[in-house]
């Protein structure tokens, strides 16, 4: 019999993926307008695509992002969860076991890509866009945070990432 510890990480994780959408938003990115756009995009996604998906707002940087994760979680009109990570290993496992990752933090995107998880890069600077291009993502999966129609673009990106996740 095959030793499960010897199987490639992607194969082990594929069996343990949860119906979870994990968000990482940098504290310095959150504005009232962004909060509203995220809320509307998630409401539409839950209504039209995946009503039972677990939404998790997470923090990679305790000083900068923790309050943002809590604020976004509290602003949603449906139940959400929050994760505040204290170890890189737990963070990596949570990302790798999520169906989709949405982030304005580069390291969350790198972790998602290395675990073969579909992701949406919310671009605020050229390095996130460059990383998304390096991963050969379609442009719809890396909308700019400054986009005038981020709500629609985020919904379309979530829908596309969800379809990709269904194939894995």
Protein Blocks (a to p, Z undefined) as FASTA:
>chain_A
ZZfklpcfklmmmmmcccdddddddfklpcfklmmmmmmmmmmmmmmmmmmbccddddfb
lklmmmmmmmmmmmpcbdcdddddfbfklmmmmmmmpfbdcdfbfklmmmmmmnopacdd
ddfbfklmmmmmmnopafklmccfklcklmmmmmmmmmmmmmmmmmZZ
